[in-house]
């Protein structure tokens, strides 16, 4: 079992920045893919960004150029640096860990709220 604990959410004005963190209960070098998802009220959960254990990254078009995902294996922590925040970035942000072990096993954090105000 993998425990994921997110932190760093909060209330920020449009144009501002936040950094989310996700601390894992295991050595994250053993996690094949880590990702950030978000879910706004009344909408489906969507992928924001993902990073493999080799460092390859992918971003949703809506955040490309504004968000940066990174992982610190020494701290077992995943990060999401969010800049130039927009009202539409308001959502509950979830950390995800996917491990390839006889199929894919997915683990989720409890989420951290990001609210962008005008």
ABEGO torsion letter per residue (X at the ends): XBBBBBBGBEBBBBGBBBBBBBBBABBAAABABBBBBBBBBGBBBBBABBBBAAGBBBBBAAABGABBBBBBAAAGBBBBBBBGBBAAABBBBBBBBBBBBGEBBBBBBAEBBBBBBX
